């Protein structure tokens, strides 16, 4: 049985330069999920044509659209890239070009050519949960996301805000603060008897 050795991080994509290569259905899907989680993401999309829904979404979020074939020069000053074209050769070229420049890259639906996966994401205010299936089943990640969206209460963000305010009032060293917060929050995970 293999183990998921991915290391989850939460990127501030409003401070990073993201490139999506390909403006079709897959590009639209990747852009949609990126902007759903991070509406202020700094994104450029390069493609020889664009899905009309992608164009509309790009206009709403100040996404730059560049009508062109892929060229390695588009990687200049980029931090991460998602290749979504329907041309496998182009996607693999994007991968190799990114690797030569130490740019993180994801080739959609091609796990061997990915430094990262764009997993399922549940967001409730300040609370964000990322779900990974290690690239094995995007459908399962989607179903888990839907499950957690239903079971996590809408007011969970209020709890986070209240705990943050309480944390600021706690006196003592780090361990005393951890102990106080653990005591206060243990009811969240322990069932009442």
Secondary structure, 3 states (H helix, E strand, C coil): CCCCCCCCCCCCCCCCEEEEEEECHHHHHHHHHHHHHCCCCEEEEEEEEECHHHHHHHHHCCCEEEECCCCHHHHCCCCEEEECCCCHHHHHHHHHHHHHCCCEEEECCCHHHECCCCCEEEEECCEEEEECCCCCCHHHHHHHHHHHHHHCCCCHHHHHHHHHHHHHHCCCCHHHHHHHHHHHHHHHHCCCC
